[in-house]
């Protein structure tokens, strides 16, 4: 498959596939005098399955690390929240 074929297969832009091949993010090989990229469909399918599996595993790991905040402790209604200040008549 060519870069254009892979872009159509993955529904991506041609330049995105080209950049991914340059970085080594997607399995590709070079051939010919001009060094154009070529792809095997079964390798692309395997790569898709592996990347999807790793995303699912990462999502599960993130959920396991995330803790829910503990609920607020409630103050019993019988205890006053603010202490009353004694009134001093001498200050009037």
Secondary structure by P-SEA (a helix, b strand, c coil): ccaaaaaaaacccaaaaaaaaaacccccccccccbbbbbbaaaaaaaaaaaaaaaaaaaaaaaaaccccccccccccccccccccccccccc
